[in-house]
Amino acid sequence: MYIIPAIDLIGGKCVRLTQGDYAREKVYRDNPVDVAKEFQDAGFTRLHLVDLDGAKNGRVVNWDVIGSICRETSLKVDVGGGIKTEEELKRLLDLGASQVNLGSIAVKNTELVRSWIEKYGERIILSADVRDGRVAVAGWQEASSLTVDELIMTYEPAGLSFATCTEISADGTLAGPAVELYARLVEAFPSIRVIASGGVGSIDHIDKLSTTGVYGVIVGKAIYEGKITAAELVARSEK
């Protein structure tokens, strides 16, 4: 299981939200590039990078920071937040992103995203953010009628390889991930590499997730709050 540290961006700074609430923002560091370099120095090989300004506004915003992190580290960076056009997708890949996460656009324009999956293959990650069993969009501000299973089933025939699922009610709480949800998704979609996100607050949570068969787990607030050390996570992560 890969353990993937997260950097969330608002106004070019490294922040975290609690349960997807923009009014509950906490700034951790002013320079996300330094944070990414520290993750690399600690031994991580991957990074989950979210443009929260982009997610809220429906277009990528923090281009300079994203480019600097991709350029100044050797991390395999997956980027998400507000991607709506192929021009943005290609620009992110050209900047050095290894993969892009597609969330709202995957709910709202299935034909377009199917075509991107067919064209870009494993460089596309389906990002399903779930609240009360339904997928949320627009930076978690709007609810759709789709379940995560329905969303994955929409793209599995097109060759989808990766899906990140965030349980919004758990995200930023440190209270524990939705282990049963991830175990069920892994069993239901054996061809999809499922990445868990939201709620990790201890090494015990990491160990429980490792029993589910998920491909990876994203960890953010637990690192910034000192609940888990980078060394503990790197020791448990695939390289």
C-alpha positions as a Markdown table, in Angstrom:
| # | Residue | x | y | z |
|---|---|---|---|---|
| 1 | Met | 0.0 | 0.0 | 0.0 |
| 2 | Tyr | 1.3 | 3.4 | -1.0 |
| 3 | Ile | 1.1 | 6.1 | 1.6 |
| 4 | Ile | 0.7 | 9.5 | -0.1 |
| 5 | Pro | 1.1 | 12.8 | 1.8 |
| 6 | Ala | -1.2 | 15.6 | 0.8 |
| 7 | Ile | -0.8 | 19.3 | 0.2 |
| 8 | Asp | -4.0 | 21.4 | -0.2 |
| 9 | Leu | -3.6 | 24.8 | -1.7 |
| 10 | Ile | -5.5 | 28.0 | -1.0 |
| 11 | Gly | -4.0 | 31.3 | -1.9 |
| 12 | Gly | -0.7 | 29.6 | -2.7 |
| 13 | Lys | -0.4 | 28.4 | 0.9 |
| 14 | Cys | -0.5 | 24.9 | 2.5 |
| 15 | Val | -3.9 | 24.5 | 4.3 |
| 16 | Arg | -6.3 | 21.9 | 5.5 |
| 17 | Leu | -10.1 | 22.1 | 5.7 |
| 18 | Thr | -12.3 | 20.1 | 8.1 |
| 19 | Gln | -15.1 | 18.1 | 6.5 |
| 20 | Gly | -14.7 | 20.1 | 3.3 |
| 21 | Asp | -15.8 | 23.3 | 4.9 |
| 22 | Tyr | -14.0 | 26.4 | 3.5 |
| 23 | Ala | -15.0 | 28.3 | 6.6 |
| 24 | Arg | -12.9 | 25.9 | 8.7 |
| 25 | Glu | -9.6 | 26.5 | 7.0 |
| 26 | Lys | -6.3 | 26.2 | 8.8 |
| 27 | Val | -3.0 | 27.5 | 7.3 |
| 28 | Tyr | -0.1 | 25.2 | 8.1 |
| 29 | Arg | 2.7 | 26.6 | 6.0 |
| 30 | Asp | 3.2 | 29.6 | 3.8 |
| 31 | Asn | 5.4 | 27.8 | 1.3 |
| 32 | Pro | 4.0 | 24.5 | -0.1 |
| 33 | Val | 7.2 | 23.9 | -2.2 |
| 34 | Asp | 9.2 | 23.6 | 1.0 |
| 35 | Val | 6.7 | 21.2 | 2.4 |
| 36 | Ala | 6.9 | 19.0 | -0.8 |
| 37 | Lys | 10.7 | 19.0 | -0.5 |
| 38 | Glu | 10.5 | 17.9 | 3.1 |
| 39 | Phe | 8.2 | 15.1 | 2.1 |
| 40 | Gln | 10.7 | 14.0 | -0.5 |
| 41 | Asp | 13.6 | 14.2 | 2.0 |
| 42 | Ala | 11.6 | 12.1 | 4.4 |
| 43 | Gly | 11.5 | 9.3 | 1.9 |
| 44 | Phe | 8.0 | 9.7 | 0.3 |
| 45 | Thr | 7.9 | 9.1 | -3.4 |
| 46 | Arg | 4.4 | 10.4 | -4.2 |
| 47 | Leu | 2.3 | 13.5 | -3.4 |
| 48 | His | -1.4 | 14.3 | -3.6 |
| 49 | Leu | -1.7 | 18.0 | -4.5 |
| 50 | Val | -5.2 | 19.7 | -4.4 |
| 51 | Asp | -5.9 | 23.1 | -5.7 |
| 52 | Leu | -8.8 | 24.0 | -3.4 |
| 53 | Asp | -9.2 | 27.4 | -5.0 |
| 54 | Gly | -9.5 | 25.6 | -8.3 |
| 55 | Ala | -12.1 | 23.2 | -6.9 |
| 56 | Lys | -14.2 | 26.0 | -5.7 |
| 57 | Asn | -13.9 | 28.2 | -8.8 |
| 58 | Gly | -14.1 | 25.4 | -11.4 |
| 59 | Arg | -10.7 | 26.1 | -13.0 |
| 60 | Val | -7.1 | 25.5 | -12.0 |
| 61 | Val | -5.8 | 28.5 | -10.1 |
| 62 | Asn | -2.5 | 27.8 | -8.3 |
| 63 | Trp | -0.5 | 27.1 | -11.5 |
| 64 | Asp | 2.8 | 28.6 | -10.2 |
| 65 | Val | 2.9 | 26.5 | -7.0 |
| 66 | Ile | 1.9 | 23.3 | -8.9 |
| 67 | Gly | 4.7 | 23.9 | -11.5 |
| 68 | Ser | 7.3 | 24.7 | -8.8 |
| 69 | Ile | 6.5 | 21.5 | -6.9 |
| 70 | Cys | 6.7 | 19.3 | -10.0 |
| 71 | Arg | 9.8 | 21.0 | -11.2 |
| 72 | Glu | 11.7 | 21.2 | -7.9 |
| 73 | Thr | 11.0 | 17.7 | -6.6 |
| 74 | Ser | 11.2 | 14.2 | -8.1 |
| 75 | Leu | 7.9 | 13.2 | -6.4 |
| 76 | Lys | 5.2 | 11.5 | -8.5 |
| 77 | Val | 2.6 | 14.2 | -8.1 |
| 78 | Asp | -1.1 | 13.7 | -8.7 |
| 79 | Val | -3.0 | 17.0 | -9.1 |
| 80 | Gly | -6.7 | 17.8 | -8.7 |
| 81 | Gly | -9.0 | 20.7 | -8.2 |
| 82 | Gly | -11.2 | 22.4 | -10.8 |
| 83 | Ile | -9.9 | 20.7 | -14.0 |
| 84 | Lys | -12.5 | 21.2 | -16.7 |
| 85 | Thr | -10.8 | 21.3 | -20.0 |
| 86 | Glu | -8.3 | 19.2 | -21.9 |
| 87 | Glu | -6.1 | 22.3 | -22.2 |
| 88 | Glu | -5.8 | 22.3 | -18.4 |
| 89 | Leu | -5.2 | 18.6 | -18.2 |
| 90 | Lys | -2.4 | 18.7 | -20.8 |
| 91 | Arg | -0.9 | 21.8 | -19.2 |
| 92 | Leu | -0.7 | 20.0 | -15.8 |
| 93 | Leu | 0.9 | 16.9 | -17.4 |
| 94 | Asp | 3.4 | 19.2 | -19.3 |
| 95 | Leu | 4.3 | 20.9 | -16.0 |
| 96 | Gly | 5.3 | 17.5 | -14.7 |
| 97 | Ala | 2.3 | 16.0 | -13.0 |
| 98 | Ser | 2.3 | 12.3 | -13.1 |
| 99 | Gln | -1.5 | 12.0 | -12.9 |
| 100 | Val | -4.6 | 14.3 | -12.7 |
| 101 | Asn | -7.7 | 13.8 | -10.5 |
| 102 | Leu | -11.0 | 14.4 | -12.1 |
| 103 | Gly | -14.0 | 15.0 | -9.8 |
| 104 | Ser | -16.8 | 17.5 | -10.7 |
| 105 | Ile | -16.2 | 17.2 | -14.5 |
| 106 | Ala | -16.5 | 13.4 | -14.2 |
| 107 | Val | -20.0 | 13.8 | -12.7 |
| 108 | Lys | -21.1 | 16.5 | -15.1 |
| 109 | Asn | -19.6 | 15.5 | -18.5 |
| 110 | Thr | -19.2 | 11.7 | -18.7 |
| 111 | Glu | -18.6 | 11.5 | -22.5 |
| 112 | Leu | -15.8 | 14.0 | -22.3 |
| 113 | Val | -14.1 | 12.2 | -19.3 |
| 114 | Arg | -14.6 | 8.8 | -21.0 |
| 115 | Ser | -12.7 | 10.1 | -24.0 |
| 116 | Trp | -9.9 | 11.4 | -21.7 |
| 117 | Ile | -9.6 | 8.1 | -20.0 |
| 118 | Glu | -9.4 | 6.3 | -23.3 |
| 119 | Lys | -6.7 | 8.8 | -24.5 |
| 120 | Tyr | -4.6 | 9.3 | -21.3 |
| 121 | Gly | -5.1 | 5.9 | -19.6 |
| 122 | Glu | -3.4 | 5.6 | -16.2 |
| 123 | Arg | -2.7 | 9.3 | -16.0 |
| 124 | Ile | -6.3 | 9.8 | -15.1 |
| 125 | Ile | -7.6 | 9.3 | -11.5 |
| 126 | Leu | -11.3 | 9.4 | -10.9 |
| 127 | Ser | -11.9 | 11.4 | -7.7 |
| 128 | Ala | -15.1 | 10.5 | -5.9 |
| 129 | Asp | -15.9 | 12.6 | -2.8 |
| 130 | Val | -18.7 | 11.1 | -0.9 |
| 131 | Arg | -21.2 | 12.6 | 1.6 |
| 132 | Asp | -24.2 | 10.7 | 2.9 |
| 133 | Gly | -23.6 | 8.1 | 0.2 |
| 134 | Arg | -23.7 | 10.6 | -2.7 |
| 135 | Val | -20.8 | 12.1 | -4.7 |
| 136 | Ala | -20.3 | 15.8 | -4.0 |
| 137 | Val | -18.9 | 18.2 | -6.6 |
| 138 | Ala | -17.7 | 21.8 | -6.8 |
| 139 | Gly | -15.2 | 21.6 | -4.0 |
| 140 | Trp | -17.7 | 19.5 | -2.0 |
| 141 | Gln | -20.2 | 22.4 | -2.0 |
| 142 | Glu | -22.9 | 20.6 | -4.1 |
| 143 | Ala | -24.4 | 17.1 | -3.9 |
| 144 | Ser | -25.1 | 15.0 | -7.0 |
| 145 | Ser | -27.5 | 12.1 | -7.3 |
| 146 | Leu | -24.7 | 9.5 | -8.0 |
| 147 | Thr | -23.3 | 7.0 | -5.6 |
| 148 | Val | -19.6 | 6.2 | -5.8 |
| 149 | Asp | -20.3 | 2.8 | -7.2 |
| 150 | Glu | -22.4 | 4.3 | -10.0 |
| 151 | Leu | -19.6 | 6.8 | -10.8 |
| 152 | Ile | -17.0 | 4.1 | -11.0 |
| 153 | Met | -19.2 | 1.8 | -13.1 |
| 154 | Thr | -19.6 | 4.7 | -15.6 |
| 155 | Tyr | -15.9 | 4.7 | -16.3 |
| 156 | Glu | -14.8 | 1.2 | -15.7 |
| 157 | Pro | -15.6 | 0.1 | -19.3 |
| 158 | Ala | -13.5 | 3.0 | -20.7 |
| 159 | Gly | -10.4 | 1.5 | -19.0 |
| 160 | Leu | -10.4 | 3.4 | -15.7 |
| 161 | Ser | -7.4 | 2.3 | -13.6 |
| 162 | Phe | -7.4 | 4.5 | -10.5 |
| 163 | Ala | -10.1 | 5.9 | -8.2 |
| 164 | Thr | -9.7 | 8.0 | -5.1 |
| 165 | Cys | -12.6 | 8.0 | -2.7 |
| 166 | Thr | -12.8 | 10.6 | 0.1 |
| 167 | Glu | -15.4 | 10.2 | 2.8 |
| 168 | Ile | -16.1 | 13.9 | 3.4 |
| 169 | Ser | -17.6 | 13.5 | 6.9 |
| 170 | Ala | -14.3 | 11.9 | 8.0 |
| 171 | Asp | -12.0 | 14.2 | 6.2 |
| 172 | Gly | -9.9 | 16.4 | 8.5 |
| 173 | Thr | -11.4 | 14.9 | 11.7 |
| 174 | Leu | -8.5 | 12.5 | 12.5 |
| 175 | Ala | -11.3 | 10.2 | 13.8 |
| 176 | Gly | -10.7 | 7.3 | 11.5 |
| 177 | Pro | -11.2 | 6.4 | 7.8 |
| 178 | Ala | -14.3 | 4.6 | 6.4 |
| 179 | Val | -12.6 | 1.2 | 6.4 |
| 180 | Glu | -15.7 | -0.7 | 5.5 |
| 181 | Leu | -16.4 | 1.5 | 2.5 |
| 182 | Tyr | -12.9 | 1.0 | 1.0 |
| 183 | Ala | -13.0 | -2.8 | 1.7 |
| 184 | Arg | -16.3 | -3.0 | -0.2 |
| 185 | Leu | -15.0 | -0.9 | -3.1 |
| 186 | Val | -11.9 | -3.1 | -3.5 |
| 187 | Glu | -14.1 | -6.2 | -3.5 |
| 188 | Ala | -16.6 | -4.7 | -5.9 |
| 189 | Phe | -14.1 | -3.3 | -8.4 |
| 190 | Pro | -11.1 | -5.7 | -8.5 |
| 191 | Ser | -9.7 | -4.0 | -11.7 |
| 192 | Ile | -9.6 | -0.6 | -10.1 |
| 193 | Arg | -6.7 | 0.6 | -7.9 |
| 194 | Val | -8.6 | 2.2 | -5.0 |
| 195 | Ile | -7.0 | 5.0 | -3.0 |
| 196 | Ala | -8.5 | 5.9 | 0.4 |
| 197 | Ser | -8.7 | 9.5 | 1.7 |
| 198 | Gly | -10.1 | 11.1 | 4.8 |
| 199 | Gly | -10.0 | 10.6 | 8.5 |
| 200 | Val | -6.6 | 9.0 | 9.1 |
| 201 | Gly | -5.4 | 10.1 | 12.5 |
| 202 | Ser | -3.1 | 7.3 | 13.8 |
| 203 | Ile | -0.8 | 4.5 | 12.7 |
| 204 | Asp | -3.6 | 2.1 | 13.8 |
| 205 | His | -5.8 | 3.6 | 11.1 |
| 206 | Ile | -3.1 | 3.0 | 8.6 |
| 207 | Asp | -2.8 | -0.6 | 9.7 |
| 208 | Lys | -6.5 | -1.2 | 9.4 |
| 209 | Leu | -6.6 | 0.3 | 5.9 |
| 210 | Ser | -3.8 | -2.0 | 4.9 |
| 211 | Thr | -6.0 | -5.0 | 5.5 |
| 212 | Thr | -8.6 | -3.8 | 2.9 |
| 213 | Gly | -6.5 | -4.2 | -0.2 |
| 214 | Val | -6.5 | -0.5 | -1.1 |
| 215 | Tyr | -3.8 | 0.6 | -3.5 |
| 216 | Gly | -3.0 | 3.7 | -1.5 |
| 217 | Val | -4.0 | 6.0 | 1.3 |
| 218 | Ile | -3.7 | 9.8 | 1.4 |
| 219 | Val | -2.6 | 11.4 | 4.7 |
| 220 | Gly | -2.7 | 15.1 | 5.4 |
| 221 | Lys | -3.8 | 16.6 | 8.7 |
| 222 | Ala | -2.3 | 13.8 | 10.8 |
| 223 | Ile | 1.1 | 14.7 | 9.5 |
| 224 | Tyr | 0.7 | 18.4 | 10.0 |
| 225 | Glu | -0.8 | 18.0 | 13.5 |
| 226 | Gly | 2.0 | 15.6 | 14.5 |
| 227 | Lys | -0.3 | 12.7 | 15.1 |
| 228 | Ile | 1.9 | 10.5 | 12.9 |
| 229 | Thr | 5.5 | 11.0 | 11.9 |
| 230 | Ala | 6.7 | 10.9 | 8.3 |
| 231 | Ala | 9.2 | 8.2 | 9.3 |
| 232 | Glu | 6.4 | 5.9 | 10.6 |
| 233 | Leu | 4.5 | 6.4 | 7.4 |
| 234 | Val | 7.5 | 5.9 | 5.1 |
| 235 | Ala | 8.3 | 2.7 | 6.9 |
| 236 | Arg | 4.9 | 1.3 | 6.1 |
| 237 | Ser | 4.7 | 2.5 | 2.5 |
| 238 | Glu | 5.4 | 0.9 | -0.8 |
| 239 | Lys | 8.3 | 2.7 | -2.5 |
